Amino acid sequence: MIFAMIICVLVILILGQYVVKTAIDTSKNSQHTREILEELREIKAFLREKK
């Protein structure tokens, strides 16, 4: 019984680690997307000024 509980706890910890890692990766991707959008806005403004 205790062995099964230990196995369950280990499985939950391993799955939790992957959930946290995925959340961090998603956060980094969101940051990159925001940076790219900001650069595109700057390029768009620059091209408007150039006309």
Residue, then its C-alpha position, 0 to 999 in steps of 0.5 A: m500500500i505504501f509502495a503504491m502511494i510512493i509511486c503515485v507521488l513520484v508520478i505526480l511530481i514528474l507530471g508536475q515538472y513537465v507542466v511547469k516546464t511547458a508553462i515556462d516555454t509558453s511564457k517565453n514564446s509569448q514574450h518573443t511574440r510580443e517582441i516581434l509584434e513591437e518590432l513590426r510596429e516600429i518597421k510599419a511606423f518607419l515605412r509610413e514616415k519614409k513615404 
